[in-house]
Amino acid sequence: MDTQKRATVYFESDVHRALRLKAAALDRSVSDMVNDAVKFALAEDAEDLAAFSERKGDKSLTFDMFVQGLKRRGRI
């Protein structure tokens, strides 16, 4: 396993209790569950960044331009 680093994290009381109960129910450590949740969030960020990168060449459309287009098409 990779070298682990220690961090102090403060949870709201109810969140901490729910996390401890879920960890016990799943026979897992709170640390493992938090690590998995953070990894999941980082993976989602990586997907978002990839999507932004793919679309960086797309034409930009301002809100004003969008509303004007709606008006031109008789939508508003």
N, C-alpha and C positions, 0 to 999 in steps of 0.2 A: 504494500500500500504506500501511497505517496506520504511524504512527511506532512504531518498535520500541524496546524497552527492553532493556538488558543485565542479565543475572542470572548469578550463579555457582551452579551446581548440582553436587553431589557424588554420583556414582554408585558403586556397588560395582564392583570391577574387572571381574567377569564380565558384569555388566549393561552396563557401558560398552563392553566389547569386542563384545558381541552387538549393541548399538545401532549402533556404527560399521560392523560388517559388514553389518547389514541396510540401513543408509543407503547404503553403497557398492553393494550388490546392486540397490537400487531407484533408484540415481542421484539420491539426495535428500540434503539436508544433515541432520545430526543435529538442528540447530535446528528445521528444518521438521517433523521427525518428533516432536520433543518438543512443539512448539506444537500439532500435531494431536492428540497424546495428551491434553494438558491440556484442549484444547477439547472433546474427546470426554467426558472425565470431568466437566467443567462442565455439558455438555449433559445427561448422566445425572442430575446433581444437580438440574438445573432440572426434569427430568421427575419426579423423586422429590418435590420440593417442590410441584409442581402436584398430584400424587396426594394428598399430605398435605393440601393446601388443600381439595381436593374432598371429603375424608373427615372434615374437622374437625367436622362436625355429627353424625357417627355416634355411636351410643351406645357408651360405654366399658364394657369388660368386664374386671374384675380376674381374676387367676389364681384366686383363691379362689372367685369366682362361677362360673368356668368348671368347676373341679373339682367344685363342688357340683352343677352341672347334669349333669355326667357321672354322678355318683353317683345322682342322682334318676332318671335314665333307665336305670339299671342297666348302664351301660357300664364302671363300675369297682366 
